Amino acid sequence: MKILLVEDDKSIAMGLDYSLKQEGYETIVCYDTEQAKNVIEKQLNEVDLFLFDLSLPDGSGYELCELVKKRGDKPVIFLTALDDEVNVVMGLDMGADDYITKPFRIRELFSRIRSVLRRYNKQSTTQAKNIFEIETIRINTLEGKVYKNGEEVLLTALEYRLLLIFANHIGQVLTRAQLLDRIWDVAGDFVNDNTLTVYIKRLREKLEDEPQNPTIIKTVRGMGYKVGD
């Protein structure tokens, strides 16, 4: 877990850096906005959480927060000596996830960090359940839509349900009997073995680059079908 700490007071920065490392976090420390912007532009994806002092010699934590939020959905906590409500509200309105007023106890900071990270992990888990990606195929269950290479693929209700069964069992071999049972349970319609064959064929024609040599919905001889490794 890597944290970017931006604090112009070097004694405070050194103390926080030491404490964060003792807690098991990796840190990148910057003392002004210029240094921080350089890190954000080059290493944004490597950083899990941002700690920004509000008042910096060549700018403010506000502009750094704005830069982070424009480039990605990453958590930001402000460190501020300004407990004035206007400043706090301004920071939260810009997308900051929390703030802590100096002076603060280091354990309080760790608690805030863990709380913010838990919220983000929960959001990521929820999003992961709503979005499935299989090679060039993307399934958005909130929209009820399927895309191939960014273009929407129109599926019938039963084709979509069958694809979702595969998506929820990535890497698992599903027998024809298991697929028939699940389609029956979900659709409430009778689907026989021959109908299943037809739907597998239709899905392959719509999703595969070469339906005769499928790489998405693969046949496992003598067992059934598998999607993903």
Contacts in CASP RR format, 6 or more apart in sequence:
PFRMAT RR
TARGET T0000
AUTHOR 0000-0000-0000
METHOD contacts of the structure
MODEL  1
MKILLVEDDKSIAMGLDYSLKQEGYETIVCYDTEQAKNVIEKQLNEVDLF
LFDLSLPDGSGYELCELVKKRGDKPVIFLTALDDEVNVVMGLDMGADDYI
TKPFRIRELFSRIRSVLRRYNKQSTTQAKNIFEIETIRINTLEGKVYKNG
EEVLLTALEYRLLLIFANHIGQVLTRAQLLDRIWDVAGDFVNDNTLTVYI
KRLREKLEDEPQNPTIIKTVRGMGYKVGD
1 24 0 8 1.000
1 25 0 8 1.000
1 26 0 8 1.000
1 48 0 8 1.000
1 49 0 8 1.000
1 117 0 8 1.000
2 25 0 8 1.000
2 26 0 8 1.000
2 27 0 8 1.000
2 28 0 8 1.000
2 46 0 8 1.000
2 47 0 8 1.000
2 48 0 8 1.000
2 49 0 8 1.000
3 20 0 8 1.000
3 25 0 8 1.000
3 26 0 8 1.000
3 27 0 8 1.000
3 28 0 8 1.000
3 47 0 8 1.000
3 48 0 8 1.000
3 49 0 8 1.000
3 50 0 8 1.000
3 51 0 8 1.000
3 113 0 8 1.000
4 27 0 8 1.000
4 28 0 8 1.000
4 30 0 8 1.000
4 36 0 8 1.000
4 39 0 8 1.000
4 40 0 8 1.000
4 43 0 8 1.000
4 47 0 8 1.000
4 49 0 8 1.000
4 50 0 8 1.000
4 51 0 8 1.000
5 13 0 8 1.000
5 16 0 8 1.000
5 17 0 8 1.000
5 20 0 8 1.000
5 27 0 8 1.000
5 28 0 8 1.000
5 29 0 8 1.000
5 30 0 8 1.000
5 51 0 8 1.000
6 29 0 8 1.000
6 30 0 8 1.000
6 31 0 8 1.000
6 32 0 8 1.000
6 33 0 8 1.000
6 35 0 8 1.000
6 36 0 8 1.000
6 50 0 8 1.000
6 51 0 8 1.000
6 52 0 8 1.000
6 53 0 8 1.000
6 56 0 8 1.000
6 61 0 8 1.000
6 64 0 8 1.000
7 13 0 8 1.000
7 16 0 8 1.000
7 29 0 8 1.000
7 31 0 8 1.000
7 51 0 8 1.000
7 53 0 8 1.000
7 79 0 8 1.000
8 31 0 8 1.000
8 32 0 8 1.000
8 53 0 8 1.000
8 55 0 8 1.000
8 56 0 8 1.000
8 57 0 8 1.000
9 53 0 8 1.000
10 31 0 8 1.000
12 102 0 8 1.000
13 29 0 8 1.000
13 31 0 8 1.000
16 51 0 8 1.000
16 106 0 8 1.000
16 109 0 8 1.000
17 27 0 8 1.000
17 29 0 8 1.000
19 106 0 8 1.000
20 27 0 8 1.000
21 27 0 8 1.000
23 110 0 8 1.000
28 39 0 8 1.000
28 43 0 8 1.000
28 47 0 8 1.000
30 36 0 8 1.000
30 39 0 8 1.000
31 57 0 8 1.000
32 56 0 8 1.000
32 57 0 8 1.000
32 58 0 8 1.000
32 59 0 8 1.000
33 56 0 8 1.000
33 58 0 8 1.000
33 59 0 8 1.000
33 60 0 8 1.000
33 61 0 8 1.000
33 63 0 8 1.000
33 64 0 8 1.000
34 58 0 8 1.000
36 52 0 8 1.000
36 64 0 8 1.000
37 64 0 8 1.000
37 67 0 8 1.000
39 47 0 8 1.000
40 47 0 8 1.000
40 64 0 8 1.000
40 67 0 8 1.000
40 68 0 8 1.000
40 71 0 8 1.000
44 68 0 8 1.000
44 71 0 8 1.000
44 72 0 8 1.000
44 74 0 8 1.000
47 74 0 8 1.000
48 74 0 8 1.000
48 75 0 8 1.000
48 117 0 8 1.000
49 74 0 8 1.000
49 75 0 8 1.000
49 76 0 8 1.000
49 77 0 8 1.000
49 113 0 8 1.000
49 116 0 8 1.000
49 117 0 8 1.000
50 64 0 8 1.000
50 65 0 8 1.000
50 68 0 8 1.000
50 74 0 8 1.000
50 75 0 8 1.000
50 76 0 8 1.000
50 77 0 8 1.000
51 77 0 8 1.000
51 79 0 8 1.000
52 61 0 8 1.000
52 64 0 8 1.000
52 65 0 8 1.000
52 76 0 8 1.000
52 77 0 8 1.000
52 78 0 8 1.000
52 79 0 8 1.000
53 61 0 8 1.000
53 78 0 8 1.000
53 79 0 8 1.000
53 80 0 8 1.000
54 60 0 8 1.000
54 61 0 8 1.000
54 62 0 8 1.000
54 78 0 8 1.000
54 79 0 8 1.000
54 80 0 8 1.000
54 81 0 8 1.000
54 82 0 8 1.000
54 87 0 8 1.000
55 61 0 8 1.000
55 80 0 8 1.000
55 81 0 8 1.000
55 82 0 8 1.000
61 78 0 8 1.000
62 90 0 8 1.000
62 91 0 8 1.000
62 94 0 8 1.000
65 76 0 8 1.000
65 78 0 8 1.000
65 91 0 8 1.000
65 94 0 8 1.000
65 95 0 8 1.000
65 96 0 8 1.000
66 94 0 8 1.000
68 74 0 8 1.000
68 76 0 8 1.000
69 76 0 8 1.000
69 94 0 8 1.000
69 95 0 8 1.000
73 120 0 8 1.000
75 97 0 8 1.000
75 116 0 8 1.000
75 117 0 8 1.000
75 119 0 8 1.000
75 120 0 8 1.000
76 95 0 8 1.000
76 96 0 8 1.000
76 97 0 8 1.000
77 96 0 8 1.000
77 97 0 8 1.000
77 98 0 8 1.000
77 99 0 8 1.000
77 100 0 8 1.000
77 112 0 8 1.000
77 113 0 8 1.000
77 116 0 8 1.000
78 88 0 8 1.000
78 91 0 8 1.000
78 96 0 8 1.000
78 98 0 8 1.000
78 99 0 8 1.000
78 100 0 8 1.000
79 99 0 8 1.000
79 100 0 8 1.000
79 102 0 8 1.000
79 104 0 8 1.000
80 87 0 8 1.000
80 88 0 8 1.000
80 99 0 8 1.000
80 100 0 8 1.000
80 101 0 8 1.000
80 102 0 8 1.000
81 101 0 8 1.000
81 102 0 8 1.000
82 88 0 8 1.000
82 101 0 8 1.000
83 101 0 8 1.000
88 99 0 8 1.000
91 99 0 8 1.000
92 99 0 8 1.000
97 116 0 8 1.000
97 119 0 8 1.000
98 112 0 8 1.000
98 115 0 8 1.000
98 116 0 8 1.000
100 108 0 8 1.000
100 109 0 8 1.000
100 112 0 8 1.000
129 141 0 8 1.000
130 140 0 8 1.000
130 141 0 8 1.000
130 142 0 8 1.000
131 138 0 8 1.000
131 139 0 8 1.000
131 140 0 8 1.000
131 141 0 8 1.000
132 138 0 8 1.000
132 139 0 8 1.000
132 141 0 8 1.000
132 167 0 8 1.000
132 170 0 8 1.000
133 139 0 8 1.000
134 166 0 8 1.000
134 167 0 8 1.000
134 170 0 8 1.000
134 216 0 8 1.000
134 227 0 8 1.000
134 228 0 8 1.000
135 215 0 8 1.000
135 216 0 8 1.000
136 148 0 8 1.000
136 149 0 8 1.000
136 209 0 8 1.000
137 146 0 8 1.000
137 147 0 8 1.000
137 148 0 8 1.000
137 153 0 8 1.000
137 207 0 8 1.000
137 216 0 8 1.000
138 146 0 8 1.000
138 147 0 8 1.000
138 148 0 8 1.000
138 150 0 8 1.000
139 145 0 8 1.000
139 146 0 8 1.000
139 147 0 8 1.000
139 163 0 8 1.000
139 164 0 8 1.000
139 167 0 8 1.000
140 146 0 8 1.000
140 147 0 8 1.000
141 164 0 8 1.000
144 160 0 8 1.000
145 152 0 8 1.000
146 152 0 8 1.000
146 153 0 8 1.000
146 155 0 8 1.000
146 160 0 8 1.000
146 163 0 8 1.000
146 207 0 8 1.000
147 153 0 8 1.000
148 206 0 8 1.000
148 207 0 8 1.000
153 206 0 8 1.000
153 207 0 8 1.000
154 206 0 8 1.000
155 163 0 8 1.000
155 203 0 8 1.000
155 206 0 8 1.000
156 202 0 8 1.000
157 187 0 8 1.000
158 183 0 8 1.000
158 187 0 8 1.000
158 189 0 8 1.000
158 191 0 8 1.000
158 199 0 8 1.000
159 199 0 8 1.000
159 202 0 8 1.000
159 203 0 8 1.000
159 206 0 8 1.000
161 183 0 8 1.000
161 186 0 8 1.000
161 187 0 8 1.000
162 179 0 8 1.000
162 183 0 8 1.000
162 199 0 8 1.000
162 200 0 8 1.000
162 203 0 8 1.000
163 203 0 8 1.000
163 207 0 8 1.000
165 174 0 8 1.000
165 179 0 8 1.000
165 182 0 8 1.000
165 183 0 8 1.000
165 186 0 8 1.000
166 174 0 8 1.000
166 217 0 8 1.000
166 225 0 8 1.000
166 227 0 8 1.000
167 227 0 8 1.000
169 227 0 8 1.000
170 227 0 8 1.000
170 228 0 8 1.000
171 226 0 8 1.000
171 227 0 8 1.000
171 228 0 8 1.000
171 229 0 8 1.000
172 226 0 8 1.000
173 220 0 8 1.000
173 223 0 8 1.000
173 224 0 8 1.000
173 225 0 8 1.000
173 226 0 8 1.000
174 224 0 8 1.000
174 225 0 8 1.000
174 226 0 8 1.000
175 223 0 8 1.000
175 224 0 8 1.000
176 193 0 8 1.000
176 196 0 8 1.000
176 224 0 8 1.000
176 225 0 8 1.000
179 196 0 8 1.000
179 225 0 8 1.000
180 191 0 8 1.000
180 192 0 8 1.000
180 193 0 8 1.000
180 196 0 8 1.000
183 189 0 8 1.000
183 191 0 8 1.000
183 196 0 8 1.000
184 190 0 8 1.000
184 191 0 8 1.000
191 199 0 8 1.000
200 217 0 8 1.000
200 225 0 8 1.000
201 211 0 8 1.000
203 217 0 8 1.000
204 211 0 8 1.000
204 214 0 8 1.000
204 216 0 8 1.000
204 217 0 8 1.000
205 211 0 8 1.000
207 216 0 8 1.000
207 217 0 8 1.000
208 214 0 8 1.000
208 215 0 8 1.000
208 216 0 8 1.000
208 217 0 8 1.000
209 215 0 8 1.000
216 227 0 8 1.000
216 228 0 8 1.000
217 225 0 8 1.000
217 227 0 8 1.000
218 225 0 8 1.000
218 226 0 8 1.000
218 227 0 8 1.000
218 228 0 8 1.000
219 225 0 8 1.000
220 226 0 8 1.000
END
